[in-house]
Amino acid sequence: MTLTISVIVCAHNEAVYLPACLHSLLAQSRPPDEIIVVNNASTDATGAVARAIGGVQVVDEPRK
């Protein structure tokens, strides 16, 4: 049996802190198989920051 690890990160206006969070997830001894960032109606560059990091999927949620 193979183990699949998925991480969902909910973010609202977290462009400043999001890179450290995502890079930390990717640097784990067993990195997740998928990372999904839910961009929760951010008014800053949260979505763009998440998209700039390879291996991260972004879901834009227009409502809080």
C-alpha positions in Angstrom: 0.0 0.0 0.0 1.4 3.4 -1.0 0.7 6.4 1.2 -0.4 9.6 -0.6 0.0 12.9 1.3 -2.1 15.9 0.3 -1.8 19.3 2.0 -4.4 22.0 1.7 -3.3 25.6 2.7 -6.1 28.1 3.2 -4.7 31.7 2.7 -6.2 35.1 2.8 -3.8 38.0 2.2 -0.7 35.9 3.2 1.6 36.8 0.3 4.4 37.7 2.8 4.3 34.5 4.8 3.2 32.0 2.1 6.6 31.3 0.5 8.1 30.2 3.8 5.1 28.0 4.5 5.3 26.3 1.0 9.0 25.9 0.9 8.9 24.3 4.4 6.3 21.8 3.2 8.4 21.0 0.1 11.6 20.5 2.2 10.1 17.8 4.5 11.9 14.5 4.6 8.7 13.1 3.0 7.3 15.9 0.9 3.6 15.9 0.1 2.4 14.4 -3.2 0.3 17.5 -3.7 0.0 21.0 -2.2 -3.2 22.9 -2.8 -3.4 26.6 -1.9 -7.0 27.9 -1.5 -6.6 31.7 -2.2 -9.5 32.9 -0.2 -10.5 36.3 -1.7 -7.1 37.8 -1.2 -6.5 41.4 -2.2 -2.7 41.1 -2.2 -0.4 38.9 -4.3 -1.2 35.6 -2.5 -2.4 33.8 -5.7 0.6 35.0 -7.7 3.1 34.0 -5.0 1.6 30.5 -4.8 1.6 30.1 -8.5 5.3 31.1 -8.7 6.3 28.1 -6.6 6.6 24.9 -8.6 4.4 21.9 -7.6 1.7 23.9 -6.1 -1.9 24.0 -7.3 -4.0 27.1 -6.6 -7.8 27.3 -6.3 -9.1 30.9 -6.3 -12.2 31.4 -4.0 -13.7 34.8 -4.7 -15.7 34.9 -1.4 -14.4 34.9 2.1 
